[in-house]
Amino acid sequence: MWILYAAASAVCAGVTTIFLKKGVHTTNTNIALALRTVVIFIFSIIIVLITGSHNQIYSIESKTLLFLILSGLSTGAGWYYYYKALQFGNVNKVSPLSKGSLVLTILLSFIFLHEEITANKMFGVIVITIGTYFMIDYKNKSEDTDNNKWIIYALLSLLFSALTPIFGKAGINNIESNLGSAVRTFVVVIAAWLIIFIKKDFKEFKNINKSEVKFIVFSGISGGSSWLLYYKALQTGITSAVAAIDKLSLLVAIILSYFIFDEKMNKKTILGLILILTGTIGLAVKI
């Protein structure tokens, strides 16, 4: 079942990327992140109440709580930089680079979770790395080539996204997955609103693009669904395999961006996408 949960999480995550792109076109990214996390938190609380797992909240061990907090902080940082990257770059370039976190996740799973690195995993890592290079190397002449901020933001998103499943796996073992996801989401909410306080972005609320708010809300709902499904899969599945299946959200995001944003790809980027998908599927399938 964890494979099905991970696959459903990937679909929701792919749809989330499209909503994010449409929701942060002009809206301040800090405001967008804060609003989105509130939606996700409300969504996760409803699920916790429905499942009755809120009764376990007082029995959470300190070690579990620590790793859930770390997972929440890394999640918030990952999404913050992903938002920034989407503001400056195309979905078909930002998404492949940020999804490259899978390679780092596998390495961290080996070091901290003692998950085996097989020849199959090594092959998948190499193929994904080559495919990612092909996709981000593509230069669209219509773009401002001097504006490469998205690369820095995408790399930072990659780093924190790789840490998220490691902390999540360590923190989800002794707690019901929906409750664990809600705790993590609460941490993200606190972090997101602290950023607004620190940067004094409250004045940006009056300038918010109302037509983009609905897409931010939609991204919160789809993102919340993805998180809940991801943590459910992570609870019983192999960390590196769950992360691999989740990265198939890239395919969903790029297909939708082609039809919605008219983001074209040439033969090189198509080859890169095929390589990434091949490597990802290879990592997700136990041979």
C-alpha positions, 0 to 999 in steps of 0.5 A: 500500500505504501507504493500507492500512497507514494504514487498518489502523493506524487500526483498531488505534488505535481498539481501543487507546482502548477498552482504555486506557479500561478499563485506567486506570479506577482504575490510576495512569496513570503505572504504566499507561503504563509497563507498556504501553510495555514491552509495545509495546517487546517486541512491536516487538523481536520484529517487528525480529528476525523481519524481520532489520532489527536488523542496521541498528542500527549504521548509523543516522545521528545525524540520524535517531536525533535525530528518532526520539528526538524522535518517541519523546518526543512520542509518550510525552507525547501518550499520557501526557496522553491517559491523563489525559484518558480518566480524567476524560472520555468517549471520545466527547469526549476522542478527537475533541479529541485527534484534532484534532491533524491540523489542526496536523499539516497546518500543521507539514507545510507549514512543516517538510516543505514539503508543499502546502496545497491548497484540498482540505486547507483545506476538510478542516481547516475541516470537522474543526474545526467537527465537533470543536467540535460534539462537545466542546460537548455537555454530559451532565447526568449528568456533573460539569460542574465537572470539566473537567480532561480538556480541558486534558489532551486539548489537551496530547495534541493538541499532542504528537500533532501533533509526532509524525508530523513528527519521525517523517517526518524520522527514518524516511526512512533507516531500515527502518520496523520498526527505526525504530519500535522505537528510538522505542518504546525512548525512550518506555519510558525516558521512561515509567519516568523519570516513575515515578522522578521522581514516586515512583509505585513504591508504586502498584504494590501498589495496581494493579487486577489486573483492569485489567492485562490491558486495559493489556497488550491496549492495548500489543499493539494500540497496538504494531501501530498504531505499526508499521503507522503508521510503515510507511505514513509511510515511503512516504506523504504525511505529512498524508494518513497522519495523516488516515487514522489519525484515522479511528480516532475512528470505531472508538473511538466506535462501540465506546464506544457499545456497551461504555461506553454513551456516548450521543450526541445529534444535535449530536454525531452531526453533529460526527462526520459532519463530522470523518469527511467532512473526514478522508476528504477530506484522505486522498483526493487530488483 
